[in-house]
């Protein structure tokens, strides 16, 4: 695991990169907007770091993640640009 430094709240911490693999089921979250648009979103994970010596209140180790949020929309014809 590669060692890195992360800045959380203005303070530097050492962290270790944690390898991962997708289960292949990156699911879309689908939302029906009140204007008739369907909005689909999913997070695509790029990397994960476990922050050394830092823990959540329940005792779990603290992780930081880099992810890309992918968004797709399907708007009704009435909202689409004409011409």
N, C-alpha and C positions, 0 to 999 in steps of 0.2 A: 504494500500500500504506500502510495506517495504521500509525503508529509507536506502540508501547506500551512499558511497563516491566513486566518479569516478575521475580519473586523466586524464585531457585533456591538452596536451601541457605542462606537468610538473606542472600543478596547480590542486589542489584538489577542487572539487565542491560537494555539497550535491545533491543527486538525489533521486527520488522515482521510485520504480518499478511500471510499468503500466501493468496490466493484459491485455491479448489479447486472441482472438480465431481465428483460421484459418477459412476462408470461404470454406475450403475443395478443393479449386481450385489452389493449388500450381502448377503453370504452369512451364513447361520446356522452357528455351531459347535454341533454336536449331541453330547451326552454321555449315555451310558446309565449311570445310577446303580445301585449294587448293590441298592437297595431296590425296583427295578423302575420308577423314575421316569425319564422322558426330560426332559432339561434342554436348552433351546435358548438360545443367547446370541449377540448381535451388537452391535458398536459402531457408533453413529451419530455421525459427526463433526460438531461444531458450528463450531469454528474452529481455525486452525493459525497458530502464530507461529514465525518463524525468529529465533533469538537471535543478535544481531550479535556477531561476533568470537569465538564459542564453537563448538568442534568436537569431535566424537567422536574416540576414539583412531585410527580409520582415516581421519580427515580429512574425514568428512562433516559438513556443518553441523548444529548442534544445533537441534531443533525441540521445541516444546511443543504439546500438543494439548488441546482441550476436547472431550470426547465423552460421550455418554450410553450406558450399557450397558443394552440391552433384554434382558429375560429372560422366557422362556415355559416353563412346565412342563406335563407330562402325567403325572399320578400314577395308579398302579393304584387300582382301586376299594377295595381293602383298606386303603389309607392315607387315603382321603378321609373327611371328617367326615360322620357319619351324622345324618340328620334335619335 
